[in-house]
Amino acid sequence: MNEILFTSDIDILLSGSTCNIVFVVKDRVYVANVGDSRAVLYKESTGHHSIPVPVSEDHKPCLE
């Protein structure tokens, strides 16, 4: 794949892959993510407003 990308017209310096998977089983939520993306669930609160709840963290080269 690397060879194909290096010889293609795709600018690979700013390219990448991301994926979020959220799997709900009864009362449990399983979350997995790869790349610079984040899964967020919304919790309903009073007054018909939703509160965003991050359930994963971005994967970035600068993070451990």
C-alpha positions in Angstrom: 0.0 0.0 0.0 2.8 2.4 0.8 4.4 1.9 -2.6 1.0 2.6 -4.3 0.5 5.7 -2.2 4.0 7.1 -2.8 3.7 6.7 -6.6 0.2 8.1 -6.8 -1.0 11.6 -7.2 -2.5 11.6 -3.7 -0.9 14.2 -1.3 -0.1 11.8 1.5 1.4 14.5 3.8 -2.1 15.6 4.9 -3.9 12.3 4.3 -5.0 9.7 6.8 -7.7 7.4 8.1 -10.2 7.7 10.8 -12.9 5.4 12.2 -15.3 5.5 15.1 -17.3 2.5 16.1 -20.0 2.6 18.8 -21.7 -0.7 19.8 -24.6 -0.7 22.2 -25.7 -3.8 24.0 -28.5 -3.4 26.5 -27.2 -1.0 29.1 -23.6 -0.9 27.9 -21.9 1.2 25.3 -18.6 0.1 23.7 -16.5 2.6 21.8 -13.4 2.2 19.6 -11.7 4.8 17.5 -8.6 5.2 15.4 -7.2 8.4 14.0 -8.0 12.1 14.5 -11.7 11.6 15.3 -13.9 11.6 18.3 -17.1 9.8 19.2 -19.6 12.0 21.1 -23.0 11.0 22.6 -25.6 13.5 23.5 -27.3 13.3 26.8 -30.7 15.0 27.1 -31.0 17.5 29.8 -33.8 19.8 31.1 -35.2 22.4 28.8 -34.9 20.2 25.7 -31.1 20.9 25.4 -28.6 18.2 24.8 -25.3 18.0 26.5 -22.4 16.6 24.4 -20.5 13.8 26.2 -17.1 12.8 24.6 -16.7 9.0 24.8 -13.3 8.7 23.1 -10.2 10.8 22.5 -8.5 11.7 19.3 -5.4 9.7 18.4 -2.7 12.3 17.4 1.0 11.8 16.9 1.7 14.4 19.6 -0.2 12.3 22.2 1.2 9.4 24.2 
